[in-house]
């Protein structure tokens, strides 16, 4: 049982980085809880499993589509510690966040908002992608006179 547990863990890690919690979920049922935890500890000791490395890889992969708030929420859901999330998001400064939001907005919407209703729709889209209210206002303010009354 331990061999198949180890092999399954290595196959998962060969495909992509995983957080400890994600990998534990994938290994659930292949052994007892103690065996799974022992295997995860072994992988951490060998440097094959790292929540910090997972957080960095996840942010690099998803930052082009999502804002810091959404990235933070997804990492929390995947069991990454707050300090590791903060460290991984450190390189994500406000200017790059603004640039990403602007790029995502321009890809989705060909024209600036024509009225308050459209402005609200575009703002909701960016909010759903995890961008802050301040960033959303800055992106939509690029078109003077488009703010809702």
N, C-alpha and C positions, 0 to 999 in steps of 0.2 A: 504494500500500500504506500509506503514512504517513497519508493522509487517513482511510482506513477505521479505522486504528489509533486515531487521535485521536477519531474519531466514536464508536467503540466505548467508549473510555475515558470520554468525556463521558456517554454513555448510562448506563453503570454508575454513575458518580458522581451522576447525576441521580436515580437510584432511592434510593440511600442512601450513607452514608459507607463508604469501604473503606480498609483498611490498604494500604500499598504492596505488601506481599507478596500479598495477596488480588487486587489489581488486576493485578499482574504475572502471576499464574496465569491470570486471565481473558483477558489479552491475549496469552498464549503461543500461538504459531502464526500470529499475524496479521502478524508481521514477525520480523526477526532479533533476537537477544538485545540487540544494541546499539541497535536502533531502539526496542525496548520500553523499555529503560533511559533512553534519551534522552527519550521521551515522558513517562515517569514523572517524570524530573527537571524537565521543562517544567511539568507539572501542579503539582509542589511549588512551583516558582518563582512560578506564577500564584496560588498559595494555594488551589487546587482539591483538592489531595490533602494530607492531614495525618494522620499516625499519632496525634498527640496529640488532635486533634478526633475521630478515629475511636474512640479509647479512651474518651473522655468520652461519646460518643453510645452506644457499646456498653454501658457501665456503666449509663447512665440507662435504657436499654431493658431490660436483663436483671436489674438489681438486685432487682426485685420477686420474682424467681423463684430467684435463686441467691446463694450466699454469696461472700465475698471470695476464698476459695481457688479456687473454680470459675471465677469471673470472671478471676482472674489467669492460670489455666491456659489458658483460651480465648484470652485476648489474646496470650499467649506463642505459642500455636499459630498465631495469625494474624500473627506476625512483629513484634509491637510491642515496642519496647525496654523493658527493666526500669525505667529511670528514668521513662519516660512512663506505665507501668502504675502505679508507686508514686504518681506525681503525680495520676493519675486516681482512684486509690482513696483518696487523702488525705481527701476529704470523707466517706468511708465509715467513720465512727467506730464504736466497739464498741456503743454504745447503739442506733444505727440498725441495726447488724448483728443485734443481739439482737431488736429489734422486727420486723425482716424475717423472722427465723427463727421467731419466735413466730407471726406472721401466716401464714406458709407451713404451719407445723405445724397450726394451727387450721383452715385450709382443707382440709387432707388428712385429718386425724383428728378426728372429732366427739367422741370420748371420750378421756380420759387413759389411759395404759397401765394395764391391770389387773394385770399380772404382769411378771416379769422378761423373759419371752419377747417380750411385746408392747412393753415398754420398749426392748429391743434392736432390734426391727423398726422402731420409730419413730426410734430413734437412727440406724440405717443409712440410712433415708430422708433425714434431714437431712444426714448425712455425704455422701451422694451428691449432694446439692444444693450442697455446697461449704462447709458451715459447720464451724467449728472444734469440737473436743471440748469446750472450755470453754463455748461458746455452746450446744451441744446439751445439756450437763448443766444449764445455767441454764434452758433452755426446759422440759426434762422435769422439773426440780426444782420447777416451779411447782405440781406436784401432789404434796404431801408423802406420803411412804411409797411412792412409785412407783419409787424407785430399785431396781435389782436388788440382791439380797442378796449 
